[in-house]
Amino acid sequence: MGRTIVSDHVKDTRGAGIFDLYPDISKRDSWEGLPSQLKKEIIEAGQEAQKTPWTQLLISDFTEFSKSGNRLAFEDKYFPRRRKLSALVMAECVENKGRFFDDILDGLYLILEETTWCLPAHNSYIRDTKQEYLPDTSRPIIDLFDAETGAHVAMAEYLLRPELEKISPYICSYVDDRLRSRIFKPYFSEHFWWMGNGKEPMCNWTPWITQNVLLAALTRKEEFFTEDERRKFIEKAAVSLDYFLDEYGDDGCCNEGAQYYSHAGLCLFGALEIMRNALDDKGEKSDHFADVFKEPLISNIGSYIVKMHAAGDYYINFADCSPICGRRTAREYLYGKATGDEALMSFAALDFAKASLSERLLSDEINLLYHVMQAFSSDEMLSYRGKEISPSDCFFESTGLMIARDERFVLAAKAGNNADSHNHNDVGSFTVYKDGQPLIIDLGVETYRAKTFSDKRYEIWTMQSQFHNLPTFLEKNYDGKLGADSAADQYDSRIVMEKDGSDFKATDVSCVLSRKPGCIDTSSKEAPLVNAHTSKDSPIASTLKMDIAPAYGDDRIRRYAREVTLIKGEGVFVKDTYDGELNAVLSLMTYEKPEIISNNASKYSKAIKLGDLGILDIHGAELVGIEPIMITDPRLSIAWKHEVYRILVHVRNDILITVV
């Protein structure tokens, strides 16, 4: 293991106390001190939850995944139980009149009596192997939602414990028994891949599960574990978090993308915050562990989300990420507060202020800790006097991602390789926003199913390079059928798309950044090479250059140089230079409907209007097709409210694309 950041900070502390970061229901001054309007909204949300019947989970819902690959048959009944219980617990904590307890106990016991808390899609003991048809109740698997559910019932019991004990002592002991068998025992008796061993890559599973195991353990009564036992949880968690951090470059870029930041970076913060709360020195809280938040990498992981913001509700996306990543919450605000990052605090506070009632109440969230964090931070966030953040241009060297901005455009371009977590074959792709709206787009991913995380992953069209802003290479001329059957295309030797894996990458990568007018910060000595714009009077520009030919793994593609530039105040320029034996057909994915507005004398030059938002000029390539693509998948339709479009052009040797 390379990094030992968290473990080193744990070693500077002694002992291990219990969780008391937020008050239980008996601390009435705290709960009654919440803003009046917020309390009213939380109680009303609880009342609405009471009207919704508890879902019924059948074993046939669980086995449906193995039969058809359908995850939703189970998950659409599994998650509503947890959301309803969260709303009821929060309402009872605020109101404290007992009227929600019957419903709370119904929900709590329904969840405690589930055969397993593990999702059927995660029901395997070895990473990336076939899932078991049924759960083995004698050997629980700690997956994302076994741990999330453990934390959920643990937090509910912690918050309501003073009142639950008045009803019956058996309620709390039942919760403890379930946590002991499903979380605590397997955590120490089994090795799950997400714990880390230095041999396989980590992802958001590591901090997400680790945070929730810690929450489940440290919310137990003081006598449930000895101090040494609590210390062992923290020390084991620290090792896992260090394995997770070892996957990150110093720049803090999450290679899973902005949507997974909530489960990766923010769960890292959650785990560290729970640890900070529990660690003490001779019985008194110590500030030693809090120094972990001064580590540059921890700070950079937090600030990543600010840099990834495109405009409004949109974020730069790649891999499985959607461009719609949800509102910022108390978690980001408190992360910024812990690291002293005022930009992150401002970003979170301003976004929170724009949130709808449902978003502020985290109606879709099952984790009770997040609900409590939100409630006890909402007043501070709303009163925080931050300012709008306009990040400077940046280059994440660890993933090869450049983001450049001016008053109208946001440009993102990605070098890197095709071994990202939640990978799409997208080396060299780029996206463009103009005036806060998506113009050249990355689709994201469809609703997860069994195929998504199988050896057939790259049969799925949204995963393939041909549906990103990239070339596809053909042994013959384009016949109008490229992409009609994406699964067949994956195995057609006459069609060459990017391949997945760390060997399939961009080479000769260099980046020149403009951070502010009059100042260029460069990661290479080379200047931007858009020839028409390189005079001494040129506007300031940011440019990413690379050769993406190695991403295709075919010797017939000798070189495909791509240069992506934002010239401030002018527009986006993409220059491609191809040298090879195959025919190259470039795809450009757009959200606005393309309309040809000029037919020059040369068939190798076209001006295309993209709705009323922008103009796409293509020089050096022949337009061979414009295809509408209907959006019918529920997950894709969150971001894309109407059809999207694919423009296909045949590249000869050099092509220049301008977006204005």
FITORLUM-725952 format. One record per residue (C-alpha): x, y, z. Coordinates in steps of 0.05 Angstrom, whole numbers. Each point is the difference from the previous one (the first is absolute). Last residue first. Example, Ala and Ser with C-alpha at 12.3 -4.5 7.8 and 13.67 -1.06 7.14 Angstrom:
<pts>
{pt {273,-21,143}} {pt {-27,-69,13}} 
</pts>
This chain:
<pts>
{pt {-393,583,-642}} {pt {24,-72,-6}} {pt {57,-13,-49}} {pt {20,-67,-28}} {pt {64,-7,-40}} {pt {14,-64,-37}} {pt {65,-28,-28}} {pt {11,-66,-36}} {pt {-65,-23,-32}} {pt {-54,-2,53}} {pt {-70,-24,-19}} {pt {-52,36,42}} {pt {-56,-27,45}} {pt {-45,46,41}} {pt {-36,-36,56}} {pt {-61,31,31}} {pt {-37,0,66}} {pt {-74,-10,10}} {pt {-38,37,55}} {pt {6,11,74}} {pt {72,-22,5}} {pt {27,4,71}} {pt {-50,-41,40}} {pt {-19,-34,-65}} {pt {64,-40,0}} {pt {-20,-35,64}} {pt {-71,-15,-23}} {pt {21,-29,-67}} {pt {-41,24,-59}} {pt {44,53,-32}} {pt {-10,-1,-75}} {pt {63,7,-42}} {pt {-4,46,-60}} {pt {52,-14,-54}} {pt {37,49,-44}} {pt {40,-32,-55}} {pt {59,-1,-47}} {pt {29,70,7}} {pt {67,2,-35}} {pt {61,23,38}} {pt {53,54,-7}} {pt {-37,58,31}} {pt {-59,-7,48}} {pt {-33,62,28}} {pt {-49,-11,58}} {pt {-43,60,17}} {pt {-32,10,68}} {pt {-61,6,45}} {pt {-61,11,-44}} {pt {-5,-73,-19}} {pt {69,-24,-19}} {pt {13,34,-67}} {pt {47,-38,-46}} {pt {51,31,-46}} {pt {32,-49,-48}} {pt {66,-7,-37}} {pt {26,-63,-34}} {pt {-54,0,-54}} {pt {36,60,-28}} {pt {-42,52,-35}} {pt {-30,19,67}} {pt {-67,-26,23}} {pt {-20,43,59}} {pt {-53,-2,54}} {pt {-3,-75,15}} {pt {-45,-11,59}} {pt {21,-39,62}} {pt {-52,-9,55}} {pt {26,21,69}} {pt {28,-54,45}} {pt {61,-18,-42}} {pt {45,-60,-8}} {pt {55,6,-51}} {pt {23,-65,-33}} {pt {62,-3,-45}} {pt {5,-51,-55}} {pt {71,-21,-18}} {pt {15,-47,-58}} {pt {58,-46,15}} {pt {73,3,-21}} {pt {26,53,47}} {pt {22,71,13}} {pt {-52,47,30}} {pt {5,72,23}} {pt {-56,28,43}} {pt {-9,74,18}} {pt {-55,19,49}} {pt {-13,74,11}} {pt {-48,29,51}} {pt {-21,72,0}} {pt {21,73,-5}} {pt {1,36,67}} {pt {53,-44,29}} {pt {29,-48,-51}} {pt {-22,-69,25}} {pt {43,-53,-31}} {pt {-2,-75,-15}} {pt {58,-31,-38}} {pt {-7,-71,-25}} {pt {53,-41,-34}} {pt {-22,-66,-30}} {pt {62,-39,-17}} {pt {18,-67,-30}} {pt {-69,-31,-3}} {pt {16,-63,-39}} {pt {38,-25,61}} {pt {-66,-9,38}} {pt {-6,8,75}} {pt {-54,53,-3}} {pt {22,41,60}} {pt {71,2,-30}} {pt {-26,47,-55}} {pt {-21,54,50}} {pt {60,46,-10}} {pt {-7,59,47}} {pt {-7,75,6}} {pt {-38,41,51}} {pt {-5,75,-10}} {pt {-19,61,41}} {pt {-1,67,-36}} {pt {16,74,10}} {pt {-19,41,-60}} {pt {53,1,-54}} {pt {38,65,-12}} {pt {68,-36,-4}} {pt {-29,-44,-55}} {pt {-25,-69,16}} {pt {-72,3,-22}} {pt {-3,-24,-72}} {pt {48,-55,15}} {pt {-39,-33,56}} {pt {65,-26,31}} {pt {-3,24,72}} {pt {69,14,27}} {pt {49,-54,21}} {pt {43,5,63}} {pt {-45,-48,38}} {pt {-42,4,64}} {pt {-13,73,-13}} {pt {-29,57,40}} {pt {-19,58,-45}} {pt {-11,68,30}} {pt {-28,63,-32}} {pt {-72,-16,13}} {pt {-7,-56,51}} {pt {16,-74,6}} {pt {18,-16,-72}} {pt {25,-71,-3}} {pt {46,-36,-49}} {pt {-6,-75,1}} {pt {42,-56,-27}} {pt {-14,-73,-15}} {pt {47,-38,-47}} {pt {-41,-63,13}} {pt {-74,-13,11}} {pt {-20,-68,27}} {pt {-17,-72,-14}} {pt {50,-38,42}} {pt {-40,16,63}} {pt {-60,-40,-24}} {pt {-59,7,-47}} {pt {4,3,-75}} {pt {-15,59,-46}} {pt {-39,-17,-63}} {pt {22,-37,-63}} {pt {-56,-25,-45}} {pt {21,-53,-52}} {pt {14,-50,56}} {pt {-74,2,20}} {pt {-4,-23,73}} {pt {-20,66,32}} {pt {-40,19,-62}} {pt {-47,-58,13}} {pt {-17,26,69}} {pt {-8,71,-27}} {pt {-51,-20,-52}} {pt {-18,63,-39}} {pt {65,31,23}} {pt {30,7,-69}} {pt {-53,-17,-51}} {pt {5,57,-51}} {pt {49,-36,-45}} {pt {65,35,20}} {pt {56,-21,-47}} {pt {37,-64,15}} {pt {50,-25,51}} {pt {-30,48,50}} {pt {27,44,56}} {pt {-43,36,52}} {pt {18,71,19}} {pt {-19,34,65}} {pt {-52,44,32}} {pt {-32,-58,37}} {pt {-50,-49,-30}} {pt {53,-34,-42}} {pt {44,-6,62}} {pt {-46,-52,29}} {pt {-29,1,71}} {pt {-66,33,-21}} {pt {-11,-54,-52}} {pt {2,-59,47}} {pt {41,-57,-31}} {pt {57,28,42}} {pt {-28,-29,64}} {pt {-4,-71,-26}} {pt {52,-25,50}} {pt {-48,21,54}} {pt {-14,62,41}} {pt {-51,34,-45}} {pt {-28,-67,-24}} {pt {-33,-13,67}} {pt {-39,65,-4}} {pt {14,73,15}} {pt {-45,52,-32}} {pt {34,32,-59}} {pt {67,35,3}} {pt {28,69,-13}} {pt {-17,36,-65}} {pt {63,42,-8}} {pt {-20,64,-36}} {pt {18,54,-51}} {pt {-50,56,16}} {pt {-22,-4,72}} {pt {-28,66,27}} {pt {30,52,47}} {pt {13,51,-54}} {pt {38,-52,-39}} {pt {22,-67,26}} {pt {49,-43,-39}} {pt {22,-72,10}} {pt {63,-37,-22}} {pt {22,-71,-15}} {pt {74,-19,-5}} {pt {-5,-65,39}} {pt {-75,-18,5}} {pt {-6,-75,5}} {pt {-47,4,60}} {pt {27,-19,68}} {pt {-39,-7,64}} {pt {68,1,34}} {pt {48,27,-52}} {pt {40,-50,-41}} {pt {-9,32,-68}} {pt {58,48,4}} {pt {15,73,13}} {pt {-16,55,-51}} {pt {-65,36,15}} {pt {-26,66,-25}} {pt {-47,49,35}} {pt {-22,67,-28}} {pt {-44,51,35}} {pt {-21,58,-44}} {pt {-34,67,7}} {pt {40,43,49}} {pt {62,-43,-7}} {pt {17,-69,24}} {pt {50,-57,-7}} {pt {-2,-70,30}} {pt {56,-50,-15}} {pt {-2,-73,20}} {pt {61,-44,-7}} {pt {-20,-45,58}} {pt {58,11,48}} {pt {20,65,-35}} {pt {-65,35,20}} {pt {7,63,-42}} {pt {-35,63,22}} {pt {-29,65,-26}} {pt {-19,47,57}} {pt {-62,-12,41}} {pt {-55,52,0}} {pt {-31,-2,69}} {pt {-60,41,19}} {pt {9,32,68}} {pt {-9,-24,71}} {pt {-39,33,54}} {pt {-23,-60,40}} {pt {-70,12,28}} {pt {-33,-56,-39}} {pt {58,-47,15}} {pt {-2,15,74}} {pt {-75,-11,4}} {pt {5,-65,-38}} {pt {57,-31,40}} {pt {-38,-37,54}} {pt {-53,-25,-48}} {pt {49,-20,-55}} {pt {45,-38,47}} {pt {-60,-36,29}} {pt {-25,-21,-69}} {pt {70,-21,-20}} {pt {6,-44,61}} {pt {-67,-32,-17}} {pt {26,-29,-65}} {pt {-60,-16,-44}} {pt {1,60,-46}} {pt {-55,13,-51}} {pt {-37,51,43}} {pt {64,37,18}} {pt {-40,53,38}} {pt {34,56,-38}} {pt {-12,-37,-66}} {pt {-73,-11,14}} {pt {-9,73,20}} {pt {34,23,-64}} {pt {73,20,1}} {pt {26,68,-20}} {pt {26,17,70}} {pt {36,-67,1}} {pt {38,19,-63}} {pt {23,65,32}} {pt {21,-35,64}} {pt {37,-56,-36}} {pt {40,47,-46}} {pt {14,47,57}} {pt {27,-55,45}} {pt {41,-29,-57}} {pt {30,68,-15}} {pt {13,12,74}} {pt {44,-61,4}} {pt {24,-2,73}} {pt {6,-76,-3}} {pt {-53,-15,53}} {pt {-46,57,-24}} {pt {6,-24,-72}} {pt {-20,-70,21}} {pt {-57,30,42}} {pt {-27,36,-61}} {pt {9,-61,-45}} {pt {-38,-44,49}} {pt {-52,53,15}} {pt {-25,-8,-71}} {pt {16,13,-73}} {pt {-58,-14,-46}} {pt {-4,-57,-49}} {pt {49,-29,-50}} {pt {-32,17,-67}} {pt {56,-9,-52}} {pt {-10,-75,11}} {pt {60,-41,18}} {pt {15,-70,-26}} {pt {65,22,-34}} {pt {4,75,-11}} {pt {-36,61,27}} {pt {14,74,10}} {pt {-56,24,44}} {pt {-68,30,-16}} {pt {-53,26,49}} {pt {17,73,-14}} {pt {67,2,-37}} {pt {61,-45,-11}} {pt {20,-21,70}} {pt {60,-47,0}} {pt {47,51,33}} {pt {-47,7,60}} {pt {-6,-76,6}} {pt {75,-9,5}} {pt {5,45,62}} {pt {-10,-58,48}} {pt {51,-47,-32}} {pt {49,58,-1}} {pt {-8,12,75}} {pt {13,-73,17}} {pt {60,0,-47}} {pt {29,64,31}} {pt {-2,-29,71}} {pt {-30,52,47}} {pt {-62,-43,10}} {pt {43,-53,33}} {pt {16,52,53}} {pt {-67,-16,31}} {pt {33,-62,28}} {pt {42,39,49}} {pt {-56,45,25}} {pt {-13,-44,60}} {pt {-66,-10,36}} {pt {12,-17,72}} {pt {0,-70,30}} {pt {76,-7,2}} {pt {5,23,-73}} {pt {-61,-10,-44}} {pt {-20,-29,-66}} {pt {-75,-9,-11}} {pt {-18,66,-32}} {pt {61,0,-45}} {pt {-16,-71,-22}} {pt {-72,20,-18}} {pt {28,60,-38}} {pt {51,-42,-36}} {pt {-53,-50,-23}} {pt {-47,56,-22}} {pt {56,35,-38}} {pt {18,-64,-37}} {pt {-75,-8,-12}} {pt {1,69,-33}} {pt {59,-16,-44}} {pt {-26,-68,-25}} {pt {-75,-6,6}} {pt {-19,72,-14}} {pt {59,6,-47}} {pt {-32,-56,-41}} {pt {-41,50,-41}} {pt {61,43,-13}} {pt {41,-55,-34}} {pt {25,-70,15}} {pt {72,24,-11}} {pt {-7,44,61}} {pt {52,55,-7}} {pt {37,18,65}} {pt {58,35,-34}} {pt {50,-44,38}} {pt {-22,-59,-41}} {pt {-50,-47,32}} {pt {3,-76,5}} {pt {43,2,63}} {pt {-56,38,33}} {pt {-44,-62,-3}} {pt {55,-44,30}} {pt {8,53,54}} {pt {-75,-2,14}} {pt {4,-76,9}} {pt {58,7,49}} {pt {-37,54,39}} {pt {-62,-44,6}} {pt {41,-56,32}} {pt {28,50,50}} {pt {-69,29,15}} {pt {-34,-67,10}} {pt {59,-24,43}} {pt {-7,62,44}} {pt {-72,-16,13}} {pt {22,-69,24}} {pt {54,31,44}} {pt {-52,47,31}} {pt {-43,-59,16}} {pt {-61,-11,-42}} {pt {-73,-3,22}} {pt {15,37,65}} {pt {1,69,-33}} {pt {-66,-12,-34}} {pt {5,-11,-75}} {pt {6,61,-45}} {pt {74,-15,-12}} {pt {-12,-66,-34}} {pt {-55,18,-49}} {pt {33,66,-18}} {pt {68,-34,-11}} {pt {-32,-52,-45}} {pt {-35,56,-38}} {pt {63,40,-13}} {pt {38,-62,-21}} {pt {-55,-19,-49}} {pt {2,67,-37}} {pt {75,10,9}} {pt {17,-67,-35}} {pt {-59,-7,-48}} {pt {19,65,-34}} {pt {57,-36,-36}} {pt {60,-43,16}} {pt {46,-34,-50}} {pt {30,-68,15}} {pt {66,-21,30}} {pt {11,46,59}} {pt {-45,-41,45}} {pt {-62,43,4}} {pt {-63,-3,43}} {pt {-41,4,-64}} {pt {21,-72,-18}} {pt {-36,-29,61}} {pt {43,-37,50}} {pt {-42,-38,50}} {pt {3,-10,76}} {pt {9,72,22}} {pt {-55,35,-41}} {pt {-39,-66,-2}} {pt {-12,4,76}} {pt {-16,74,4}} {pt {-47,8,-59}} {pt {-53,-54,-10}} {pt {5,-40,65}} {pt {16,55,49}} {pt {-43,51,-35}} {pt {-60,-47,3}} {pt {11,-14,74}} {pt {8,74,16}} {pt {-65,17,-35}} {pt {-35,-55,38}} {pt {31,25,66}} {pt {-27,70,-14}} {pt {-71,-26,-10}} {pt {2,-51,57}} {pt {5,52,55}} {pt {-72,20,-13}} {pt {-41,64,-6}} {pt {42,41,48}} {pt {63,-25,-32}} {pt {-25,25,-67}} {pt {-9,70,28}} {pt {72,9,24}} {pt {26,-39,-62}} {pt {-34,44,-53}} {pt {62,32,-32}} {pt {45,-60,12}} {pt {-52,-51,-24}} {pt {-11,39,-64}} {pt {75,8,-9}} {pt {11,-74,8}} {pt {-58,-17,-46}} {pt {29,43,-55}} {pt {73,-16,13}} {pt {-15,-74,-9}} {pt {-43,17,-61}} {pt {58,37,-32}} {pt {48,-57,17}} {pt {-46,-53,-31}} {pt {-11,52,-53}} {pt {70,8,-26}} {pt {18,-74,8}} {pt {17,-36,64}} {pt {-17,-72,-17}} {pt {-32,-42,54}} {pt {23,-72,11}} {pt {-52,-41,35}} {pt {-57,35,-37}} {pt {27,-24,-67}} {pt {-38,44,-49}} {pt {-34,-30,-61}} {pt {20,-5,-74}} {pt {73,15,16}} {pt {30,55,-43}} {pt {49,-17,-54}} {pt {70,27,12}} {pt {25,71,-4}} {pt {28,1,71}} {pt {-3,-65,39}} {pt {-54,-13,52}} {pt {-60,13,-44}} {pt {-68,31,14}} {pt {13,71,-27}} {pt {-56,2,-53}} {pt {-46,-36,49}} {pt {8,58,49}} {pt {27,-17,69}} {pt {-46,14,59}} {pt {-17,-74,7}} {pt {-60,-41,21}} {pt {-37,64,20}} {pt {-23,-3,72}} {pt {39,61,24}} {pt {-30,40,-58}} {pt {-72,-19,16}} {pt {15,10,74}} {pt {23,72,-10}} {pt {-57,16,-46}} {pt {-55,-25,46}} {pt {37,31,60}} {pt {2,68,-35}} {pt {-74,-5,-18}} {pt {-20,-13,72}} {pt {49,54,23}} {pt {-25,58,-43}} {pt {-50,28,52}} {pt {50,-1,56}} {pt {-3,75,15}} {pt {73,18,-12}} {pt {-13,48,-58}} {pt {71,7,-28}} {pt {26,-68,17}} {pt {-66,-31,-22}} {pt {2,34,-68}} {pt {72,-21,-12}} {pt {-16,-72,17}} {pt {-61,-1,-46}} {pt {37,31,-59}} {pt {58,-49,7}} {pt {-48,-59,6}} {pt {-35,19,-65}} {pt {66,5,-37}} {pt {22,-68,26}} {pt {-64,-35,-20}} {pt {1,35,-68}} {pt {70,-30,-14}} {pt {-18,-74,0}} {pt {-64,1,-41}} {pt {28,34,-62}} {pt {66,-36,13}} {pt {-29,-69,-9}} {pt {-36,5,-67}} {pt {49,56,-18}} {pt {62,-43,-9}} {pt {-23,-37,-63}} {pt {54,-47,-24}} {pt {-54,-49,-23}} {pt {3,-63,43}} {pt {57,18,47}} {pt {-31,68,14}} {pt {-70,-30,8}} {pt {27,-42,57}} {pt {-8,57,50}} {pt {-70,19,-21}} {pt {-18,-74,3}} {pt {24,1,73}} {pt {-56,50,13}} {pt {6,71,27}} {pt {-66,34,18}} {pt {0,76,1}} {pt {-24,38,60}} {pt {-62,41,-17}} {pt {7,75,-12}} {pt {-45,44,43}} {pt {50,0,58}} {pt {53,29,-46}} {pt {-44,61,-12}} {pt {-4,11,76}} {pt {76,-6,5}} {pt {9,51,-55}} {pt {-47,46,37}} {pt {42,-8,63}} {pt {64,17,-38}} {pt {-32,61,-33}} {pt {-25,28,66}} {pt {68,-10,32}} {pt {33,36,-58}} {pt {-47,58,6}} {pt {14,7,74}} {pt {75,-1,-8}} {pt {33,-54,44}} {pt {6,18,74}} {pt {-54,-50,18}} {pt {47,-56,-20}} {pt {60,27,38}} {pt {-38,22,63}} {pt {-36,-67,0}} {pt {61,-43,8}} {pt {-42,-63,15}} {pt {-9,-15,-75}} {pt {74,-14,-10}} {pt {50,55,-13}} {pt {52,2,-56}} {pt {75,-13,2}} {pt {-9,-46,60}} {pt {31,-64,-27}} {pt {37,-41,52}} {pt {71,9,24}} {pt {66,-29,-26}} {pt {66,1,37}} {pt {63,37,-19}} {pt {20,44,-58}} {pt {62,12,-43}} {pt {-5,-71,-28}} {pt {-67,19,-31}} {pt {35,55,-39}} {pt {50,-49,-28}} {pt {-54,-49,-18}} {pt {-38,54,-38}} {pt {59,22,-42}} {pt {33,-68,-12}} {pt {10,6,-75}} {pt {39,-51,-40}} {pt {-27,-68,20}} 
</pts>
